[in-house]
Amino acid sequence: MRAARMLAILLLAPVLLLLGCQHRLIYHPPRYAEPVQIPAGVVTLRFQTGEGRQAAYWMPPQSGAEPQRIWMVCSGNATAALQWPEWLATVPDASAGFLLIDYPGYGANEGDPDPARILAVTEAAMRALAAHLRLTPEAVEARLALFGHSLGCATALQHAARHPVQRIVLVAPFTTMLAMARRVVGWPLCHVLLHRFDNEARLMELATTTKPPPIVIFHGDQDQVIPVAMGRSLAQAHPGFVTFHAVAGADHDGVIDLAKEAIQRALAQR
């Protein structure tokens, strides 16, 4: 009996450890220094979700007019919304505005992230933007496009599965978080995963709609975090509306700058 108890403890220990610490293994939230330094021209949108006080940030169009396209920008892990304005300032579309998303626990936001809580933030940020622009939520959604990097690809796709969007640009997406967990901890421990982002399933849902939004994927061929094969397989499963671009020599984070011109052209394309 004693040996059986010891064996049970040895078998359960890694499971309990992963249950307790997987949140810290998955999410790496950067925090802003106080007071938060807001770039010139950027507007803070404040709202509440079940996780408490949240903020998103709005970069109006360079034209100064009402936005003709609204890009929701969904950051990757260890990246915050206010790291984007300088990079986005050179997108060649003066009529586009950018809604910069921070997840619960990221930036200045309260709470902790998980798929449902992140979706609650993207939906609430859209409502806050509609109120700021004095437009109906339907009018905002009619102009919405999504841009995501890494974890932000999952953020973008789960939003698109519930709301109409015009276009999606993804950089370094994974297939499923379960597949990522299997790479890190192997089978069967990967099945302890609680945060089940699933980009394959979300794309399948989009594929069943009357007119799926065009999707462009960029992925560095030297990505050691999320293999380029994952981005390629997502595109190969949906050749009718998803196109794929491998970026030679780019790793997981460096792809954003190495492929900057190509990504920005995709953001400006109509």
TATAGI-V302829 format. One record per run of one state. SS is the DSSP state (2 for helix, 1 for strand, 0 for the rest). FROM is the first residue (numbers start at 1). LEN is the number of residues. If there is no record, write none. Layout:
ss=SS from=FROM len=LEN
ss=SS from=FROM len=LEN
//
This chain:
ss=0 from=1 len=1
ss=2 from=2 len=25
ss=0 from=27 len=4
ss=1 from=31 len=1
ss=0 from=32 len=10
ss=1 from=42 len=8
ss=0 from=50 len=2
ss=1 from=52 len=8
ss=0 from=60 len=9
ss=1 from=69 len=6
ss=0 from=75 len=6
ss=2 from=81 len=3
ss=0 from=84 len=1
ss=2 from=85 len=4
ss=0 from=89 len=7
ss=1 from=96 len=6
ss=0 from=102 len=5
ss=1 from=107 len=1
ss=0 from=108 len=7
ss=2 from=115 len=19
ss=0 from=134 len=3
ss=2 from=137 len=5
ss=0 from=142 len=2
ss=1 from=144 len=6
ss=0 from=150 len=1
ss=2 from=151 len=10
ss=0 from=161 len=6
ss=1 from=167 len=5
ss=0 from=172 len=4
ss=1 from=176 len=1
ss=2 from=177 len=9
ss=0 from=186 len=3
ss=2 from=189 len=4
ss=0 from=193 len=5
ss=1 from=198 len=1
ss=2 from=199 len=9
ss=0 from=208 len=6
ss=1 from=214 len=7
ss=0 from=221 len=7
ss=2 from=228 len=9
ss=0 from=237 len=5
ss=1 from=242 len=6
ss=0 from=248 len=7
ss=2 from=255 len=4
ss=0 from=259 len=1
ss=2 from=260 len=9
ss=0 from=269 len=2
//
